[in-house]
Each structure stands twice: as C-alpha cells, then as structure tokens.
Amino acid sequence: MYCRKNIVMIIMALFMMVCSTAYSADVTITPDNGGFRVHTGAYDVAILSDGCLASLQTGGASFLNSSVGFNRAGYFHQGNLVGMSSLAQQDGTVVGKSDAASIKYEFGPNTITCNLTNSSSAPMAYYMIFDEAIKVVANPAGQYMVAPVNVDCTSATFFRNDMKVRAEGCGKLWGPWNSQQVFDVGLGVGETRKVVLTVDRASDAEKVAVAKAYTPTELQVADLNVLSPRQYQVFQRTSRYNGYIVASGWVRPACDKVKIRVLGKSLKGALPGKWENLPLNAQTRAFASRIPTNSGGWYAVEFRALKGSKVVAQAKVQNVGVGEVFVGAGQSNSTNCGQERTKQTSGMVSSFSGAYWQIADDPQPGPHDKTSGGSFWPSFGDAMYARYHVPIGVAVTGHGGTSVAQWQPNSGDGLFEWMMTRIYQLGPMGFRAVLWHQGETDAVTPTDVYVQKMTTLIRRSNIDAGWDFPWFVAWASYHNPEHTSWPLVRAAQKQLWDTGIAMQGPDTDTLQGDNRDFNGAGIHFSPKGCLTHGQMWAEKVGAYVDSLLDREKK
C-alpha cells in the first residue's frame, strides 16, 4: 500500500514535469485549456488559446481586466479582435501567430516582454485594459494622475495597493472605457513594437504621492485651490472680441487679498497681464468672480493670495481659452464610432467630459455610450479654429443606435438627463449651440412623429436650462450603399428647419463610398469621412456664427 502510494506520487510528479516547465528558478509555464499560465515569485499571468492576455495579478491584486469589450485584457485590434491561430511554447517563451499579426511573450522573474508584430497591410492597434481599481497613474516626469487619463506617452506606472506595474512601449493612454484605463500601442504596416511590463513594490515615497494624487481636489490641503478655470477649459465668448473667465476657489492660509492676472495673446493682441483683486469672503477665504477677458487663447491664469504685502499662496492654470463652445448629441456618428480615432491638428480644440477638459483627440470623453473609436469632432474643431482663430470647445453626449424616442425627457434611458447635465455644467450662455446627428435608427418613423418628438426634446431642453439656445439638426439617415437615404426621416429633419424649430445641419447622407467604414459598406465614417464630416458641420455652423458676429457691426 505504501509502495503503491509512492508510485502514484512519482507518476503525478512526472506528469507535472511534462506539463509544467520551469525555465528558471523563478518562472514556470503551464498549459491551460489551449493557453498557458505563467507563475513567478512576483506575478501570475494567464494567456488564452487565441494568444490574448487574460489577466495579470501581483501582490494579490489584479492589474489587467478582461471583463469588458472582447473579454480580453491584452489584444490586437483592427476593426475587430485579431486573435492568434496558433499558440505554442518555444524555449521559455510563448509565441502566437496569425496571418495578420504575431506576438512573442518573454518572461523574467518580474518582467513580461510582449513583442508585437503587425503582418497585415493596414495599421493595427494593440490594447491593454487596466483594472478599474487602479486609481493613479504616474508619467515619466513624475506626475501622479487620477486614472483614467488621456495622454500621449511612451511609458507609465500603474499603482494598486502596495504594488506597481511599469509599462513601457505605449503610444497613448485613454479612457474611460467602461471605467477602465486603456494602454494603446499603434503599429504601422509591417511594424514590430515591444511592450515591457515590470512588476515591483511601490516605495514609501510613491505611496505618499499616490495617496495625495487620489485625494479628491476639494479635500486636498493645498494653499490655494482653483476650482475654475480648469486646464484646457474654453469659455463661450459673448461677442467677436469679448468674453469672460470664471475664477473661483479658496485659500487655506490666512489672507486678506486674492489677485488674478491673465497672460497671453487675444484677437486684439497681447493682454495687459495686470494683477486684479478678486472679491474674497473673509470668513471662508473663498472667491468667485467673472473676469472680463478678450476672445482668444491659450491663456495662462495666475492666482496670488496675500497677507498684507506677503504672498502666502499662489497657483497657475495653463491653457485657458475664450472662444466657441458646442454640445454634441445624437447616435453613433455623433460619438466615437468612426473607423479610426482621429486627432485635431491645431492644438486649439478641447473636449469636456463633465469632469475635466482635454485636448480633443479621439476618443472624445463624455459620450453616454463610452465608445472608443473615431469621430468628426477634431476635424470640426480644427475647421472652426481656422475660421475664427479662437479656441474651440466641444462636449459630446451621444449614444450609438438610439432613437429619438429614447432621447425624450423621462424616457427611462437617461439620455436626455445625461445631455442636460453637461448643459447645466456649461451654464447659461456657456455654449453656442447643440449639434444633433441622429436619424439612422428612425429611418421608418413617421415624419410627424419624429417632428413632434424632436420639438419636445428641443423645447424642453431650453426650458430646463433656463435659456434659449439653438439646435442644429443634420440630414442623417444613411445605412449602406443600397440604402443611402430614407425619405420619412429626411422629410422630418427638413420640416424642423423650415418651421424654425431647428437650424439646418449638413447633409451627411451625401458622404458615401470611401467616406464610410468597411471599404464603403458600413454605416460609420472612415478617417476620410470623419474629416469631411467635421468640415461640413463647420460650414453650416460657421455661417450662423458669422451672421451673429456681422450683426455686431450694424
């Protein structure tokens, strides 16, 4: 009996030796359901049978998340998931190959190296999806930021509990995507890129920096807390050359004065840059005021708190503008559903998520559907900036595949309320107009029903906001090359213009062929289509803005 037991144990040990190979004292690779599990003293990794990463755990915490999108934590993407058709161990590595791409994983005691190759004839992305529990990301300059962030970078460090993962080889960080932070590596045709993940414990100094970064702004013990303006914020101008900046915040140390100055070049030339007093509540040391400011930017806004003649606190906000602001709403072609993400080229276009402002490179922050592809907004902003030479702000709120019925107040879908939250945040006279691209889902909705629902939506938004702002409505009904337009909804959209309920947007149904994705077969826009779409919107909206500015001359 004793011998039999030992024989069984020996057989099991031999089996494990066959199935699980330790390539060093620290790295073990084990086959698992067609994929592999990798274990070291520092981390555990799961690789699926299609070569995609499923998880990365260290210190008892998950750093990568596979619960959203394609249920993968690391994967190639080219319009859709690109999986590996073969996966095998090779001398202590795991290699996945397909006709379109390949990946070679190399494992060290505390490192994972992903060698990525795009073998296809078109650009490709590789995404890593970090867990939503990761709240702070540090860039190479040592800045600690609350995740998710939207920045271009080559490396970043992600913190959770006492652990950190440094990721090198990135092109861009963006999000939120279902609350996750996305690590984005772009690969050109035939390009090979290397991503290296390094697992380690956070130092005491890093823990302090992480804790400070994640403390909500209003709870941080800073000497001078600026609530407004925010970096890259755009304030709607009130005339061609005039506008204002809202300045608000509070001071921690005792003070009897708070001063502000705005530096930069406006449409009329350089600003005076003189220090001005802000109204100060002596009890709370809070301040809030509108500061008349010429149209233009980007401006630097500086604050200074004084006790007598001594400066006791100061702060500075970079890249603040006074220009043109627009709210976007509607379905997929108003959000981030374009074939490829696009970028603004002027450096003068900003997007508002509802929580922060950022340069308006795709994906746009803030849409209800949390999509992550391309849009027309960068092109629109660039075209508007070229026309007016003032910063352009956009706030995108749409949701793909939605009908006008779903946008009705109290519909239960929350779309109207989502859009109105952004409108409330921008405030009365805080933007120029709402730009509405929607209609594809309502292709067969009776004309009178669509008109009635749009009228309710527009009028109710004005009433709830407490001020009258215009809506631009696009001609939008295109489905595919066989169904390039639908007469019922087009008639309804035209009726809205003809009766003055809305203003005329562009005829986007004319954007056909290679302006659409899937080589012209899709409903969404290609990069070329996104560019043209934005320019068409700028032409329509610009004509309206011109009429307002020209009216000032009379």
Secondary structure, DSSP 8 states (H G I E B T S, - for coil): -HHHHHHHHHHHHHHHHHH-EESSSS-EEEEETTEEEEE-SS-EEEE-TTS-EEEEEETTEE-B--SSTTT-SEEEESSSEE--SEEEEETTEEEEE-SSEEEEEEE-SSEEEEEEEE-SSS-EEEEEEE-TT--EEE-TT--EEESS--EE-SEEEEEETTEEEEEES-SEEEEEETTEEEEEEEE-TT-EEEEEEEEEE--HHHHHHHHHHHS-GGGS--SEEEEES-TT-EEE-SSSSEEEEEEEEEESS--SEEEEEEESEETTEE-----EEE-B-TTT-EEEEEEEEESEEEEEEEEEEEETTEEEEEEEEEEEEEEEEEEEEESGGGTT-BSS----SSS-EEEE-SS-EEE--SS-S--TT---SB-SHHHHHHHHHHHH-S-EEEEE---TT--GGGGSTT-SS-HHHHHHHHHHHH-TT-SSEEEEE--GGGTTS-HHHHHHHHHHHHHHHHHHHTS---EEEEE----BTTB---HHHHHHHHHHHHTTSSEEEEEGGG--GGGBTGGGTSSSB-HHHHHHHHHHHHHHHHHHHHHHHHHTT-
